[in-house]
Amino acid sequence: MSIIINLDVMMAKRKVRLGELAKSIGITEANLSILKNGKAKAIRLTTLNEICNFLDCQPGDILEFKQ
């Protein structure tokens, strides 16, 4: 069981660059890159909320549960 992060897919659909998103939501590009590459161990709900607001999407568009 694992949680898949599809942030890169949503960013590509919205044509948003890593730096643009990081600056907009107030986190470093390095931390956003860790999340985007699926290497993050956790994500704050406030960060997820900011990402979803910026990308105009739902949490389920970014996070996927695989068994």
C-alpha positions as CSV (number, residue, x, y, z in Angstrom):
1,M,0.0,0.0,0.0
2,S,1.3,3.4,-0.9
3,I,0.2,6.9,-1.6
4,I,1.2,8.2,-5.1
5,I,1.8,12.0,-5.5
6,N,0.6,13.2,-8.9
7,L,1.6,16.8,-8.4
8,D,3.8,16.8,-11.5
9,V,0.8,15.7,-13.6
10,M,-1.4,18.5,-12.3
11,M,1.4,21.1,-12.7
12,A,1.9,20.0,-16.4
13,K,-1.9,20.2,-17.0
14,R,-2.0,23.7,-15.6
15,K,1.4,24.7,-17.3
16,V,2.8,25.8,-13.9
17,R,6.5,25.7,-13.1
18,L,8.0,24.5,-9.9
19,G,9.4,27.9,-8.9
20,E,6.1,29.7,-9.7
21,L,4.1,27.3,-7.5
22,A,6.7,27.3,-4.6
23,K,6.7,31.1,-4.5
24,S,3.0,31.3,-4.6
25,I,2.3,28.9,-1.7
26,G,5.3,30.1,0.4
27,I,7.6,27.0,0.5
28,T,11.0,26.4,-0.9
29,E,11.6,24.9,-4.4
30,A,13.6,22.2,-2.7
31,N,10.7,21.1,-0.4
32,L,8.2,21.3,-3.3
33,S,10.6,19.2,-5.4
34,I,10.7,16.5,-2.7
35,L,7.0,16.4,-2.7
36,K,6.7,16.5,-6.5
37,N,9.1,13.6,-6.8
38,G,7.2,11.4,-4.3
39,K,10.0,11.4,-1.7
40,A,8.1,13.3,1.0
41,K,7.1,11.4,4.1
42,A,4.3,13.8,4.9
43,I,2.5,16.9,3.7
44,R,0.8,19.5,5.9
45,L,-2.9,20.0,5.2
46,T,-2.3,23.7,4.9
47,T,0.3,23.1,2.2
48,L,-2.1,20.7,0.3
49,N,-4.8,23.3,0.6
50,E,-2.6,26.0,-0.9
51,I,-1.5,23.7,-3.7
52,C,-5.1,22.8,-4.5
53,N,-6.2,26.5,-4.4
54,F,-3.4,27.5,-6.8
55,L,-3.9,24.6,-9.2
56,D,-7.7,24.8,-8.9
57,C,-8.0,21.1,-8.2
58,Q,-9.1,18.7,-5.5
59,P,-6.7,16.7,-3.1
60,G,-7.7,13.5,-4.9
61,D,-6.3,15.0,-8.1
62,I,-2.9,15.1,-6.5
63,L,-3.0,12.2,-4.0
64,E,-3.7,8.6,-5.1
65,F,-3.9,5.5,-2.9
66,K,-2.6,2.2,-4.4
67,Q,-2.8,-1.2,-2.8
